[in-house]
């Protein structure tokens, strides 16, 4: 029987000294509890999403030195951990020093070498080069090494043998993506299990949270354990890591499966803990229920954890939030007040002449319900001054000496309001109190750029920008019912029509609101960005013509006809938003604050995009002409 300790803790990317200290504490505890093996996550010493820090030779040497110190701790316990490995005598394909994403196993002060590996560590075989991952930019895979050595991968994939208490154990050790092999042309786990009699599979991971991902993870890993009749230990880290534009939470959710694929031990999400399990081929274990992570409670948990950790990492203690009486700023306010305390949150309502008494009253009610600091800073006087200043300013053509004056349109006046609120009031107030101000945009607005550059697009973090509008409403209800257990977000904010209130055409009291029809557009926009095979206007028009649009998008049946009675209106709406999504909205997203990711594809350096402008395929143009009764 083996007593296994799997250690789930907060990995600090770019700080191997801090991670080393946590590892020492975990190892000492595991020794005191007489564990035979302790298992840590992937890249537990350096962190994973480090960008081009991987190109710093001194950093690599530092991580290797800390790894040596961990190996020295393996006198009476087997230690399995992830770290960078370097072959200083070889180069990657970019000409830089050869680096491997490696799994080390050490016992009695010595490294355990996989049976057929040229190195005393296991090398990651499969590289994820989708979403936020960029492994092939920095590391050399086992697959690449096999090609270089002119050998099949099967010859290099082998278990690690360790003799504990006089008994030899075969450990099949893999790293993260090696367990997600469905879309690759071979499976490292299948190769190991077909060629060797294994006593245990070990998957060390650095796997970010994605809404609903754990359910798939349990299906995949449970099946691997059951199909191969071998226990599987999955160890993931917690914490946040980023690639500059997108921030990811790592939820941990480390799990042990028995040979029948049942969960026999697991660690709660976002919890630092050493968890112990005794593994024996002769012992049966009570199966634990599969943890669920596909509801708004899990999104709330990820957002709270991500906000708290991000603020801690950037040393920010006070936050300013501009509140409008709308749902997005209300949810942001309730979130931040709960995470960092109401005494550290200042809410500011900044009305112009277009803001109704209704929304001003709702803003006040929200602030009083939360008990935050609250201020009202009217902007109309400054907006009028700015407009008058622009229109009275003489613009001279130096070639013709002609004098002109700028005419400020209604649309430009809307943007002046948004910029005055963010660039002047929120930024100034944040600086005055020594904090930062938030960006409250949701994902629908971010998709089509329904925001103002240097205005409501600004802020230090866009915590809600990976949530569709319907999810923001779900979160509002969850905050009231489950978190605060009272109505902190007024029901009036939930019920009122969403509106920017920047002109008379957006009068909420008259039922006038945003041009985005969220019950439909949330799902249309989602298809543009989150579908694994990304949807284009051609796909949308085909589904529309076939009468299957809502079925494909996942929204309520009949919405397209309700909002757009004719094909002409439907196509005009589709093209309006596609032009923005692939046009000006791209420029806005590039300049947007970092986004806290919760979905299967977040903006930033997850959804990669270029400023190429809108494009419509030939098939789209032909189908459009047919629907409109025009010649192609």
C-alpha positions in Angstrom: 0.0 0.0 0.0 1.2 3.5 -0.9 0.3 6.6 1.0 0.1 9.4 -1.5 0.1 13.1 -0.8 -1.1 15.4 -3.5 -0.1 19.0 -2.8 -2.3 21.7 -4.3 -1.2 25.2 -3.6 -1.0 28.8 -5.0 1.8 28.9 -7.5 3.3 32.4 -7.9 4.4 32.7 -11.5 7.8 34.3 -11.9 8.7 33.8 -8.2 10.5 30.4 -7.8 11.7 31.4 -4.3 8.2 31.7 -3.0 7.1 28.4 -4.6 10.1 26.7 -3.2 9.3 27.8 0.3 5.7 26.5 -0.1 7.0 23.2 -1.4 9.3 22.7 1.6 6.4 23.3 4.0 4.3 20.8 2.1 7.1 18.2 2.0 7.8 18.5 5.8 4.1 18.1 6.5 3.9 15.0 4.2 6.9 13.5 6.0 5.3 14.0 9.4 2.2 12.2 8.0 4.4 9.3 6.8 3.5 9.8 3.1 5.4 7.6 0.7 5.0 9.9 -2.3 4.2 13.6 -2.6 3.1 15.0 -5.9 3.2 18.7 -7.0 1.7 20.4 -10.1 3.3 21.1 -13.5 5.9 23.9 -13.5 5.4 24.3 -9.8 8.7 26.0 -9.3 8.8 28.7 -12.1 5.1 29.1 -12.9 3.7 28.5 -16.4 2.5 31.6 -18.2 5.7 33.6 -18.0 6.0 35.0 -21.6 9.5 35.7 -22.7 10.8 35.3 -19.1 11.6 31.8 -20.4 14.4 33.5 -22.5 16.3 34.7 -19.4 19.2 32.4 -18.8 19.7 33.6 -15.2 16.0 32.8 -14.4 16.4 29.3 -15.8 19.4 28.6 -13.7 17.6 29.9 -10.6 14.7 27.5 -11.2 17.1 24.6 -11.7 18.9 25.4 -8.5 15.7 25.4 -6.5 14.9 22.1 -8.2 18.1 20.6 -7.0 17.3 21.7 -3.4 13.9 19.9 -3.7 15.6 16.8 -4.9 17.8 16.9 -1.8 14.7 16.7 0.3 13.8 13.3 -1.0 15.7 11.3 1.6 12.8 9.4 2.9 9.9 10.4 0.6 9.5 10.2 -3.2 8.9 13.7 -4.6 7.3 14.3 -8.0 7.2 17.9 -9.3 7.2 20.0 -12.4 10.0 22.3 -13.4 11.9 23.6 -16.4 14.7 21.3 -17.7 17.6 22.7 -19.8 20.1 20.9 -22.1 22.7 23.6 -22.4 24.4 21.8 -25.2 21.4 21.8 -27.5 19.2 24.5 -29.1 15.5 24.9 -29.7 14.4 25.5 -33.3 14.6 29.3 -32.6 18.3 29.0 -31.9 17.9 29.5 -28.1 19.0 27.0 -25.5 17.0 23.7 -25.4 14.3 23.8 -22.8 11.9 21.1 -21.7 8.6 21.2 -19.8 9.6 18.4 -17.4 8.4 16.2 -14.7 11.0 15.2 -12.1 10.8 12.3 -9.7 13.3 12.0 -6.9 13.9 9.5 -4.1 16.6 9.1 -1.5 18.3 12.2 -2.9 18.5 11.0 -6.5 16.5 11.5 -9.7 14.6 8.6 -11.1 15.1 8.3 -14.9 12.4 7.0 -17.1 13.4 3.6 -18.4 14.0 4.7 -22.0 14.6 8.4 -21.7 17.9 10.0 -22.5 17.3 12.4 -19.6 16.7 11.9 -15.8 13.2 13.4 -16.1 10.0 12.9 -18.1 9.3 15.4 -20.9 5.9 16.7 -22.0 4.9 15.0 -25.2 1.9 16.9 -26.5 1.9 20.7 -26.7 -1.3 22.7 -26.5 -1.0 25.5 -29.1 -4.6 26.8 -28.8 -6.2 29.4 -26.6 -3.7 31.0 -24.2 -1.1 28.3 -24.6 2.2 28.9 -26.5 4.3 25.9 -25.5 6.1 25.4 -28.8 7.5 29.0 -28.6 9.6 28.1 -25.6 9.9 24.3 -25.1 11.0 21.2 -27.0 8.5 18.3 -26.9 9.2 14.6 -26.5 7.7 14.3 -29.9 10.3 16.7 -31.3 13.0 14.9 -29.5 11.9 11.5 -30.9 12.0 13.0 -34.4 15.5 14.4 -33.8 16.7 11.0 -32.5 15.1 9.3 -35.5 13.0 7.1 -33.1 9.2 6.6 -32.7 7.7 8.3 -29.7 6.8 4.9 -28.3 10.5 4.1 -27.7 11.0 7.2 -25.5 7.7 7.0 -23.5 8.4 4.8 -20.5 7.5 4.6 -16.8 9.6 5.6 -13.8 10.5 2.7 -11.4 10.8 3.4 -7.7 11.5 0.9 -4.9 9.6 1.9 -1.8 9.5 -0.3 1.4 11.1 -3.1 -0.6 8.4 -3.1 -3.3 8.9 -1.8 -6.9 6.3 0.4 -8.4 5.9 1.4 -12.0 4.7 5.0 -12.3 3.3 6.3 -15.6 4.1 10.0 -15.4 2.7 12.5 -17.8 2.2 16.3 -18.0 -1.2 18.0 -18.4 -1.9 18.0 -22.2 -0.6 14.4 -22.5 -3.9 13.4 -20.9 -6.0 15.3 -23.4 -5.0 13.4 -26.5 -8.3 12.9 -28.3 -7.4 15.3 -31.1 -3.8 14.1 -31.5 -2.6 11.1 -33.6 -1.5 9.2 -30.6 -2.1 9.0 -26.8 0.8 9.0 -24.4 -1.3 7.2 -21.7 -2.4 4.5 -24.1 1.2 3.9 -25.1 2.4 3.6 -21.5 -0.4 1.3 -20.5 -0.1 -0.9 -23.6 3.6 -1.4 -23.2 4.0 -1.6 -19.5 2.2 -2.9 -16.4 1.7 0.3 -14.4 0.8 0.6 -10.7 -0.3 4.3 -11.0 -0.8 7.0 -13.5 0.4 10.5 -12.5 -0.8 13.6 -14.4 0.8 16.9 -13.1 -1.0 19.9 -14.6 -1.2 23.7 -14.8 -4.7 23.8 -16.1 -6.7 27.1 -16.0 -10.3 27.3 -14.9 -12.9 27.3 -17.7 -16.7 27.2 -17.1 -17.8 23.6 -17.3 -14.3 22.2 -17.9 -14.1 20.1 -14.8 -17.1 18.0 -15.9 -15.2 17.1 -19.1 -12.0 16.6 -17.1 -13.7 14.0 -14.9 -15.2 12.2 -17.8 -11.8 12.0 -19.6 -9.6 11.0 -16.6 -12.2 8.6 -15.2 -12.3 6.8 -18.5 -8.5 6.6 -18.7 -8.3 5.0 -15.3 -11.1 2.6 -16.0 -10.0 1.6 -19.5 -6.5 0.9 -18.3 -7.5 -0.6 -14.9 -5.0 1.6 -13.1 -5.4 4.4 -10.5 -4.8 7.9 -11.8 -3.6 10.9 -9.7 -4.3 14.3 -11.2 -2.6 17.3 -9.5 -3.3 20.8 -10.6 -2.2 24.2 -9.1 -4.3 27.1 -8.0 -3.5 30.8 -8.4 -3.7 33.3 -11.2 -1.4 33.7 -14.2 -1.6 35.9 -17.2 -0.2 36.5 -20.6 -0.4 40.3 -20.4 -3.9 40.8 -21.8 -5.9 37.9 -20.3 -5.9 36.7 -16.7 -6.6 33.1 -15.9 -7.6 31.5 -12.6 -6.2 28.1 -11.8 -8.8 26.2 -9.8 -6.8 23.2 -8.7 -9.6 20.6 -8.3 -6.9 17.9 -7.9 -8.5 14.4 -8.0 -7.6 10.8 -7.5 -9.4 8.0 -9.5 -9.3 4.4 -8.6 -8.8 1.6 -11.2 -12.6 1.6 -11.8 -12.6 5.3 -12.7 -14.3 6.3 -9.4 -13.3 9.5 -7.6 -11.8 8.5 -4.3 -10.2 11.7 -3.2 -10.3 15.3 -4.3 -9.3 18.8 -3.3 -11.8 21.7 -3.3 -11.3 24.4 -5.9 -9.0 27.3 -5.0 -7.9 25.6 -1.8 -4.3 25.2 -0.6 -4.0 21.8 0.9 -2.1 18.6 1.2 -4.5 15.8 0.6 -3.7 12.1 1.4 -5.0 8.9 0.0 -3.8 5.3 0.5 -3.6 3.3 -2.7 -3.8 -0.5 -2.8 -4.7 -2.9 -5.6 -6.5 -5.1 -3.0 -8.6 -2.4 -1.5 -11.9 -1.0 -2.6 -12.8 2.6 -2.0 -16.1 4.4 -1.5 -16.8 6.5 -4.6 -17.2 10.2 -4.1 -19.7 12.3 -6.1 -18.5 14.1 -9.2 -18.1 17.8 -8.2 -20.2 20.1 -10.4 -18.8 23.4 -11.9 -21.4 24.3 -14.5 -23.5 26.9 -12.7 -23.3 30.6 -11.8 -21.9 29.7 -8.4 -18.7 28.5 -10.0 -18.4 31.7 -12.1 -18.9 33.7 -9.0 -16.2 31.7 -7.2 -13.7 32.2 -10.1 -14.4 35.9 -10.3 -14.0 36.5 -6.6 -10.8 34.5 -6.4 -9.4 36.2 -9.5 -10.2 39.7 -8.4 -8.8 39.2 -4.9 -5.6 37.6 -6.1 -5.0 40.1 -8.9 -5.5 43.1 -6.5 -3.1 41.5 -4.1 -0.5 40.9 -6.8 -0.6 44.5 -8.1 -0.7 45.8 -4.5 -4.0 47.6 -5.0 -6.2 48.0 -1.9 -8.8 50.7 -2.9 -11.1 50.7 -5.9 -13.3 53.3 -7.6 -16.4 52.2 -9.5 -18.5 54.5 -11.7 -22.1 53.5 -11.2 -24.9 54.4 -13.6 -28.0 52.6 -12.2 -27.4 49.8 -14.7 -26.8 46.1 -14.1 -23.1 45.9 -15.1 -21.8 48.6 -12.7 -24.1 47.3 -10.0 -22.8 43.7 -10.2 -19.2 45.0 -10.3 -19.9 47.1 -7.1 -21.4 44.1 -5.3 -18.5 41.9 -6.3 -15.7 44.3 -5.3 -17.4 45.2 -2.0 -17.6 41.6 -1.1 -14.1 40.7 -2.1 -12.1 43.7 -0.6 -14.6 45.1 1.8 -17.1 48.0 1.5 -14.7 50.3 3.2 -12.3 50.0 0.4 -14.8 50.7 -2.4 -15.9 54.2 -3.6 -18.9 54.4 -5.8 -19.4 57.5 -8.0 -22.5 58.5 -9.9 -21.8 61.0 -12.7 -25.1 62.2 -14.1 -25.6 64.4 -17.2 -28.8 65.9 -18.3 -29.7 62.6 -20.0 -29.6 60.6 -16.8 -33.1 60.0 -15.4 -34.2 60.4 -11.8 -34.9 56.7 -12.0 -31.3 55.6 -12.5 -29.9 58.3 -10.2 -32.2 56.9 -7.5 -31.2 53.3 -8.2 -27.5 54.3 -8.0 -28.1 55.9 -4.6 -30.1 52.9 -3.4 -27.3 50.5 -4.5 -24.6 52.5 -2.7 -26.6 52.7 0.5 -27.4 48.9 0.3 -23.8 48.1 0.0 -22.6 50.7 2.6 -19.7 51.8 0.4 -18.3 55.3 0.1 -20.5 57.2 -2.3 -20.2 60.5 -4.3 -22.2 62.3 -6.9 -20.2 64.2 -9.4 -22.4 65.9 -12.2 -20.7 66.2 -15.5 -23.0 68.4 -17.6 -21.2 71.7 -16.9 -17.8 70.3 -18.0 -19.4 68.5 -21.1 -21.0 71.8 -22.2 -17.7 73.6 -21.6 -15.8 71.1 -23.7 -18.4 71.2 -26.6 -18.4 75.0 -26.6 -14.6 75.1 -26.5 -14.4 72.8 -29.5 -17.0 74.6 -31.5 -15.4 78.0 -30.8 -11.9 77.0 -31.6 -10.6 78.2 -34.9 -9.0 75.6 -37.1 -6.7 77.2 -39.7 -5.8 75.5 -43.0 -2.2 76.6 -43.2 -2.1 76.0 -46.9 -5.1 78.1 -47.8 -5.4 80.3 -44.7 -9.0 79.2 -44.5 -10.6 79.4 -41.1 -13.1 76.6 -40.0 -14.9 75.7 -36.9 -15.6 72.1 -35.6 -19.2 71.1 -35.4 -19.7 68.6 -32.5 -22.3 66.0 -33.5 -24.7 64.3 -31.1 -22.6 61.1 -31.4 -19.4 62.9 -30.5 -21.2 64.5 -27.5 -22.0 61.0 -26.2 -18.3 60.1 -26.4 -17.3 63.3 -24.6 -19.6 62.3 -21.7 -18.0 58.8 -21.5 -14.5 60.1 -21.6 -15.2 62.9 -19.1 -16.5 60.3 -16.6 -13.5 57.9 -17.0 -10.5 60.0 -18.0 -11.2 62.9 -15.8 -13.4 61.9 -12.8 -12.7 58.2 -12.2 -9.0 58.4 -13.1 -8.5 61.5 -11.0 -10.4 60.2 -8.0 -8.6 56.9 -8.1 -5.2 58.7 -8.1 -6.4 60.9 -5.2 -7.3 57.9 -3.0 -4.4 55.8 -4.1 -6.3 53.1 -6.0 -7.6 52.2 -9.4 -10.9 52.4 -11.3 -12.7 49.5 -12.9 -13.9 48.7 -16.4 -17.5 47.3 -16.1 -17.9 46.2 -19.7 -19.7 42.8 -20.4 -18.7 40.5 -23.2 -21.4 41.5 -25.6 -20.3 45.2 -25.4 -16.7 44.1 -25.8 -17.5 42.0 -28.8 -18.9 44.8 -30.9 -17.0 47.7 -29.3 -20.1 49.2 -27.7 -17.9 51.5 -25.6 -15.8 54.6 -25.8 -12.1 54.5 -26.2 -10.4 56.2 -23.2 -13.9 56.3 -21.7 -15.8 53.3 -20.3 -13.4 51.1 -22.2 -10.7 52.1 -19.6 -9.8 50.8 -16.2 -7.2 48.5 -14.5 -9.3 45.3 -14.9 -12.3 44.2 -16.8 -13.7 41.6 -14.4 -17.0 41.1 -16.2 -15.8 41.2 -19.8 -15.9 37.5 -20.2 -19.5 37.3 -19.1 -22.5 37.7 -21.5 -25.3 39.9 -20.4 -27.5 37.1 -19.4 -24.7 35.8 -17.1 -24.4 39.3 -15.6 -28.1 39.1 -14.7 -27.7 35.6 -13.3 -24.8 36.8 -11.2 -26.9 39.7 -9.9 -29.6 37.4 -8.7 -27.0 35.0 -7.2 -25.3 37.9 -5.3 -28.6 38.9 -3.8 -29.9 35.5 -2.9 -26.8 33.5 -2.0 -24.0 35.9 -1.1 -25.5 38.9 0.6 -28.8 37.0 1.3 -30.7 40.3 0.9 -31.5 42.7 -2.0 -28.3 44.7 -2.3 -28.7 45.1 -6.1 -32.1 46.8 -6.3 -34.7 44.8 -8.3 -35.3 48.0 -10.3 -31.7 47.7 -11.7 -32.4 44.1 -12.7 -35.8 45.1 -14.3 -34.9 48.4 -16.1 -34.0 48.4 -19.8 -30.2 48.4 -20.3 -29.2 51.9 -21.5 -26.1 54.1 -21.7 -28.2 57.2 -21.2 -26.0 59.3 -23.4 -28.7 61.0 -25.4 -32.5 61.6 -25.5 -32.7 58.5 -27.7 -31.7 56.4 -24.7 -34.4 57.5 -22.3 -35.0 54.6 -19.9 -38.2 56.1 -18.6 -39.5 55.9 -22.2 -38.3 52.3 -22.5 -35.4 53.3 -24.8 -32.2 51.4 -24.3 -29.1 49.9 -26.0 -29.2 48.9 -29.6 -28.0 45.4 -28.6 -30.9 43.0 -28.2 -29.2 40.9 -25.6 -31.6 37.8 -25.6 -30.6 37.3 -29.2 -27.3 39.1 -29.7 -25.6 37.5 -26.7 -25.9 34.2 -28.5 -25.0 35.5 -32.0 -21.9 37.2 -30.7 -21.0 34.1 -28.7 -20.9 32.1 -31.9 -18.4 34.6 -33.4 -15.9 34.1 -30.6 -16.5 31.0 -28.5 -17.4 28.3 -31.1 -14.4 26.0 -31.6 -15.0 26.2 -35.3 -15.7 29.9 -35.4 -19.0 31.0 -37.0 -19.1 33.6 -39.8 -22.0 35.5 -41.5 -22.1 32.7 -44.1 -23.0 30.1 -41.4 -25.5 32.5 -39.8 -27.3 33.1 -43.1 -27.4 29.4 -44.0 -29.0 28.6 -40.6 -31.4 31.5 -41.0 -32.5 30.4 -44.5 -32.9 26.8 -43.2 -35.0 27.9 -40.2 -32.5 26.4 -37.7 -30.7 29.6 -36.5 -31.9 29.7 -32.9 -31.2 25.9 -32.5 -27.6 26.4 -33.6 -27.1 29.6 -31.5 -28.8 28.2 -28.4 -31.1 31.1 -27.9 -34.9 31.2 -27.5 -36.9 30.1 -30.6 -38.5 32.8 -32.7 -36.2 35.7 -31.6 -34.8 36.5 -35.0 -38.3 36.9 -36.5 -39.4 38.9 -33.5 -36.6 41.4 -33.7 -36.2 41.4 -37.5 -39.4 40.6 -39.4 -37.8 40.6 -42.9 -34.7 39.1 -44.4 -33.5 42.6 -45.2 -33.7 43.7 -41.6 -32.0 40.5 -40.4 -29.1 40.9 -42.8 -28.7 44.6 -42.1 -28.4 43.8 -38.4 -26.0 40.9 -39.0 -23.7 43.0 -41.1 -23.8 46.0 -38.7 -22.4 43.9 -35.9 -20.0 41.8 -38.0 -18.5 45.0 -39.4 -18.0 46.3 -35.9 -16.8 43.0 -34.5 -14.1 42.6 -37.1 -13.5 46.4 -37.5 -13.3 49.1 -34.9 -14.0 46.7 -32.0 -10.7 44.9 -32.7 -8.8 48.2 -32.2 -10.8 48.8 -29.0 -10.1 45.3 -27.6 -6.4 45.7 -28.3 -6.4 48.8 -26.1 -8.8 47.4 -23.5 -7.8 46.5 -19.9 -6.8 42.9 -19.0 -9.8 40.6 -18.9 -10.5 38.0 -16.2 -11.2 34.8 -18.2 -14.0 32.3 -17.3 -15.2 31.1 -20.7 -13.9 28.7 -23.3 -12.5 31.7 -25.3 -11.8 35.1 -23.7 -10.6 38.2 -25.4 -7.0 39.3 -25.2 -4.3 36.7 -25.9 -6.8 33.9 -25.9 -8.9 34.9 -28.8 -6.1 36.0 -31.2 -7.1 38.5 -33.8 -5.7 40.9 -36.4 -7.0 44.3 -37.7 -8.0 43.1 -41.2 -11.5 44.6 -41.5 -14.7 42.8 -42.3 -14.9 40.1 -44.9 -17.8 38.3 -46.5 -17.4 35.0 -48.4 -18.6 34.5 -51.9 -21.2 32.0 -50.7 -22.5 34.6 -48.2 -22.9 37.2 -51.0 -24.7 34.7 -53.2 -27.1 33.6 -50.4 -27.7 37.2 -49.4 -28.7 38.1 -53.0 -31.0 35.1 -53.1 -32.8 36.0 -49.9 -33.2 39.6 -51.0 -34.3 38.7 -54.5 -31.3 40.4 -56.0 -28.8 39.3 -58.7 -25.5 38.0 -57.3 
